[in-house]
Amino acid sequence: MESLFNLQCLHIRVFGKVQGVGFRKFTKASAEMLGVQGSAQNLPDGSVEVYAYGDDHQLTALLEKLSVGPSRAQVEKVESIKVARGLDVAGFWIVPDSGILK
């Protein structure tokens, strides 16, 4: 198990054709495969916002996957910044417009 001291949180924004193409589901599957925790949600501007908690290796691997996305997506740009770790989360959550769906 990774030491809690090595965990980081990234705030990630993915731009392009990333809504309506299964991008959040792809993000959840990728995050779970890598052991990353967090959430993904669509934003009104057409981008997808991701909060990801993991170690450096896990987060780098997730960013690589998000830069490609699922086959129907057309990723134009991925931005990420380290942020202070907020509340602890268990698992990875998809946040739909109406609330939280695990």
ROKE-327587 format. One line per 3 residues: their letters; for each residue x, y, z of N, C-alpha, C, O. Coordinates in steps of 0.05 Angstrom, whole numbers. Example, Ala and Ser with C-alpha at 12.3 -4.5 7.8 and 13.67 -1.06 7.14 Angstrom:
BEGIN
AS> 264,-114,156,246,-90,156,264,-66,156,285,-66,169 | 257,-45,142,273,-21,143,258,1,157,268,23,161
END
This chain:
BEGIN
MES> 17,-24,0,0,0,0,18,25,0,37,27,15 | 11,44,-17,26,69,-19,23,85,6,1,87,17 | 45,97,15,44,115,38,27,139,32,28,150,10
LFN> 10,147,51,-7,171,48,10,196,43,0,215,30 | 35,196,52,52,219,48,60,222,18,68,244,10 | 59,201,3,67,202,-25,43,209,-44,47,212,-68
LQC> 19,210,-33,-4,215,-50,-6,245,-56,0,262,-40 | -15,250,-81,-20,277,-90,-48,279,-101,-61,259,-107 | -57,304,-105,-82,308,-118,-78,326,-142,-64,347,-140
LHI> -89,318,-165,-88,334,-189,-116,343,-196,-136,328,-194 | -118,369,-204,-143,379,-216,-137,379,-246,-118,393,-255 | -152,364,-261,-147,360,-290,-171,370,-306,-194,366,-298
RVF> -166,384,-328,-187,392,-346,-179,381,-374,-157,384,-383 | -199,368,-386,-195,356,-412,-213,370,-432,-237,372,-428 | -201,380,-454,-216,396,-474,-217,381,-501,-199,365,-507
GKV> -237,387,-516,-241,376,-543,-268,363,-544,-287,372,-530 | -272,343,-561,-297,328,-562,-295,307,-541,-288,284,-546 | -303,314,-516,-300,296,-493,-326,292,-478,-326,278,-457
QGV> -348,303,-488,-374,298,-476,-391,283,-495,-390,288,-519 | -407,264,-485,-424,248,-502,-409,226,-517,-420,215,-536 | -385,220,-508,-369,199,-522,-359,178,-502,-341,162,-509
GFR> -369,178,-478,-361,158,-458,-335,165,-444,-321,148,-433 | -328,191,-444,-302,199,-432,-301,195,-402,-281,186,-391 | -323,202,-388,-323,198,-358,-321,168,-351,-307,161,-332
KFT> -336,152,-366,-335,123,-361,-307,112,-366,-296,96,-351 | -294,121,-388,-266,114,-395,-247,123,-372,-230,108,-364 | -252,147,-362,-235,158,-341,-237,141,-316,-218,134,-303
KAS> -262,134,-309,-267,117,-285,-253,90,-288,-240,81,-269 | -257,77,-311,-244,51,-316,-214,53,-314,-201,35,-303 | -203,74,-327,-173,77,-326,-163,82,-298,-143,71,-290
AEM> -177,99,-283,-170,106,-256,-171,81,-238,-152,76,-223 | -192,65,-241,-194,41,-224,-172,21,-231,-162,8,-213 | -166,18,-257,-144,0,-265,-118,9,-252,-101,-8,-245
LGV> -113,35,-250,-88,46,-240,-88,49,-209,-67,55,-198 | -111,46,-196,-113,50,-167,-115,79,-160,-108,86,-137 | -124,95,-178,-128,124,-173,-156,129,-162,-175,116,-172
QGS> -159,146,-143,-185,153,-132,-192,181,-141,-174,197,-148 | -218,188,-140,-226,215,-147,-253,216,-160,-271,201,-154 | -256,235,-179,-282,239,-192,-278,252,-220,-257,263,-226
AQN> -299,249,-236,-299,262,-263,-327,273,-268,-347,260,-261 | -328,297,-279,-354,308,-286,-352,326,-311,-331,337,-317 | -375,327,-325,-377,345,-348,-380,374,-338,-394,378,-318
LPD> -368,393,-351,-372,421,-345,-388,435,-367,-388,426,-390 | -401,457,-360,-418,471,-380,-403,480,-405,-415,483,-426 | -377,484,-403,-362,494,-427,-354,471,-446,-341,476,-466
GSV> -363,446,-440,-357,424,-458,-333,408,-450,-327,387,-462 | -319,416,-430,-295,402,-420,-303,381,-399,-326,381,-390 | -284,364,-392,-288,345,-370,-268,353,-348,-245,357,-353
EVY> -278,354,-323,-262,360,-300,-257,335,-284,-276,320,-279 | -232,330,-277,-224,306,-262,-208,315,-237,-190,331,-239 | -215,304,-214,-198,306,-191,-187,278,-187,-202,258,-185
AYG> -161,275,-185,-148,249,-183,-128,249,-160,-111,266,-158 | -131,228,-143,-113,224,-120,-97,199,-125,-108,177,-130 | -71,201,-123,-54,178,-127,-25,186,-124,-18,209,-117
DDH> -7,167,-128,22,173,-127,30,183,-155,15,183,-174 | 55,193,-157,65,205,-181,62,186,-205,54,195,-227 | 70,161,-202,68,141,-223,40,138,-233,34,138,-257
QLT> 21,134,-214,-7,130,-221,-18,154,-236,-32,151,-256 | -12,178,-226,-23,202,-239,-11,207,-266,-26,216,-284 | 14,202,-270,27,205,-296,14,186,-316,8,193,-339
ALL> 9,161,-307,-4,141,-325,-32,150,-332,-41,146,-355 | -47,160,-312,-74,169,-318,-74,193,-338,-90,193,-356 | -56,211,-334,-54,234,-353,-49,224,-381,-59,235,-401
EKL> -32,204,-384,-26,193,-411,-51,182,-423,-56,186,-447 | -67,167,-407,-91,155,-418,-112,177,-425,-125,175,-446 | -114,198,-408,-133,219,-414,-126,235,-438,-143,246,-451
SVG> -100,237,-444,-92,252,-468,-100,239,-494,-100,251,-515 | -107,213,-493,-117,198,-516,-147,195,-514,-161,201,-534 | -157,186,-491,-186,182,-487,-196,158,-501,-181,143,-514
PSR> -223,154,-500,-236,132,-514,-236,137,-544,-231,159,-553 | -243,117,-559,-241,118,-589,-258,140,-601,-250,152,-621 | -281,147,-589,-298,167,-601,-291,195,-593,-302,215,-604
AQV> -273,198,-574,-264,225,-565,-244,237,-583,-230,223,-598 | -242,263,-583,-221,278,-597,-209,298,-576,-219,320,-574 | -189,289,-562,-176,305,-541,-158,326,-555,-140,320,-570
EKV> -164,351,-548,-148,373,-559,-126,383,-539,-104,391,-547 | -134,382,-513,-115,393,-493,-122,381,-466,-145,377,-460 | -101,376,-450,-104,367,-423,-88,386,-405,-64,389,-410
ESI> -101,398,-386,-87,415,-366,-89,402,-339,-109,390,-332 | -67,404,-324,-68,393,-296,-51,410,-278,-30,421,-285 | -61,413,-254,-46,427,-233,-49,411,-207,-70,399,-201
KVA> -28,412,-191,-29,399,-164,-45,418,-146,-42,442,-146 | -62,406,-131,-79,421,-111,-76,407,-84,-68,384,-82 | -83,422,-64,-83,411,-37,-103,388,-35,-125,390,-46
RGL> -95,367,-22,-113,344,-20,-137,352,-2,-133,362,20 | -161,348,-13,-185,354,2,-194,331,19,-178,317,31 | -220,326,19,-231,304,34,-222,278,22,-219,275,-2
DVA> -218,258,39,-210,232,29,-234,220,14,-257,223,22 | -228,207,-7,-248,194,-24,-242,164,-26,-219,156,-24 | -262,149,-29,-258,120,-33,-269,113,-60,-292,117,-66
GFW> -252,103,-77,-260,95,-104,-259,119,-123,-247,140,-118 | -272,115,-146,-273,136,-166,-302,140,-174,-317,121,-179 | -311,165,-175,-339,173,-178,-343,188,-204,-327,205,-211
IVP> -365,181,-218,-374,197,-240,-395,216,-229,-414,207,-216 | -392,242,-234,-411,261,-225,-429,270,-249,-419,285,-265 | -453,260,-250,-471,269,-272,-484,296,-265,-480,306,-243
DSG> -498,307,-283,-510,333,-279,-529,333,-254,-532,354,-241 | -541,310,-248,-561,309,-227,-550,301,-200,-565,299,-181 | -524,295,-197,-513,287,-172,-489,268,-175,-475,271,-195
ILK> -486,250,-157,-463,232,-157,-472,203,-164,-491,193,-152 | -458,191,-183,-464,163,-191,-438,149,-189,-418,156,-202 | -437,128,-173,-412,112,-169,-408,93,-192,-388,79,-193
END
